[in-house]
Amino acid sequence: MLVGATPHGLGADVNVDNVLKAIDDLGVVQASQNVIERSFGRTARRDLVEFARHEVAQTPAFVAREAIASLNASDSRANLHDIGVPTLVVVGTEDIITPPGESVVLAEGIPESRLEVIADAGHFPMLEQPQVFNHVLDSFLKDCDSRFSRSSGTGLSRQTV
């Protein structure tokens, strides 16, 4: 399962140069919290955003710098076709960190993939729309279990998945 993922860099809002400059200018805590503020959809509960702001404040500057640089530099597009397992790609309609178009690229590049776009969610659809997210995940796992059962005669346990 790939949630809020990208095959080649992050959205323009979290461009590596902009984020590194913000870390230099504002400090890692404020810069990270600013990214968190933009990570959630417009209907996200404020306590959820505050929880994430608190959690991201624990990130050391060197980790934040390396993470943003490596995420922006990554490019897996040429290898997506090598993924040989059923893959669920999930994105929120309001995700500006890894925009929905990036999830489309993932889903089109991975042979056995399913793209699910969750309305009214940003970068964290599992937190913002947990019931919808769980339904999507459950449906995907049942489809995988069903396909495995038909091909081998036995079910695939949830622990195996």
ChimeraX attribute file (.defattr): number of C-alpha atoms within 10 A of each C-alpha:
attribute: neighborCount
match mode: 1-to-1
recipient: residues
	/A:1	13
	/A:2	15
	/A:3	17
	/A:4	24
	/A:5	21
	/A:6	27
	/A:7	22
	/A:8	17
	/A:9	22
	/A:10	23
	/A:11	18
	/A:12	13
	/A:13	15
	/A:14	20
	/A:15	16
	/A:16	22
	/A:17	12
	/A:18	13
	/A:19	21
	/A:20	21
	/A:21	12
	/A:22	17
	/A:23	18
	/A:24	12
	/A:25	11
	/A:26	13
	/A:27	13
	/A:28	24
	/A:29	19
	/A:30	16
	/A:31	21
	/A:32	24
	/A:33	19
	/A:34	15
	/A:35	18
	/A:36	21
	/A:37	14
	/A:38	18
	/A:39	23
	/A:40	27
	/A:41	22
	/A:42	13
	/A:43	12
	/A:44	18
	/A:45	12
	/A:46	12
	/A:47	9
	/A:48	13
	/A:49	20
	/A:50	14
	/A:51	11
	/A:52	17
	/A:53	19
	/A:54	15
	/A:55	14
	/A:56	19
	/A:57	16
	/A:58	11
	/A:59	14
	/A:60	11
	/A:61	17
	/A:62	9
	/A:63	11
	/A:64	19
	/A:65	16
	/A:66	13
	/A:67	13
	/A:68	18
	/A:69	18
	/A:70	13
	/A:71	18
	/A:72	20
	/A:73	12
	/A:74	13
	/A:75	14
	/A:76	13
	/A:77	14
	/A:78	9
	/A:79	11
	/A:80	17
	/A:81	14
	/A:82	10
	/A:83	13
	/A:84	11
	/A:85	11
	/A:86	16
	/A:87	19
	/A:88	20
	/A:89	22
	/A:90	27
	/A:91	30
	/A:92	28
	/A:93	19
	/A:94	24
	/A:95	23
	/A:96	21
	/A:97	25
	/A:98	26
	/A:99	22
	/A:100	26
	/A:101	14
	/A:102	20
	/A:103	24
	/A:104	19
	/A:105	16
	/A:106	26
	/A:107	22
	/A:108	15
	/A:109	19
	/A:110	21
	/A:111	16
	/A:112	14
	/A:113	19
	/A:114	17
	/A:115	18
	/A:116	21
	/A:117	19
	/A:118	21
	/A:119	15
	/A:120	17
	/A:121	24
	/A:122	29
	/A:123	26
	/A:124	22
	/A:125	28
	/A:126	20
	/A:127	16
	/A:128	24
	/A:129	18
	/A:130	13
	/A:131	12
	/A:132	14
	/A:133	21
	/A:134	13
	/A:135	11
	/A:136	16
	/A:137	18
	/A:138	12
	/A:139	12
	/A:140	18
	/A:141	18
	/A:142	14
	/A:143	13
	/A:144	17
	/A:145	17
	/A:146	15
	/A:147	15
	/A:148	14
	/A:149	13
	/A:150	10
	/A:151	9
	/A:152	9
	/A:153	10
	/A:154	12
	/A:155	15
	/A:156	17
	/A:157	9
	/A:158	9
	/A:159	5
	/A:160	5
	/A:161	8
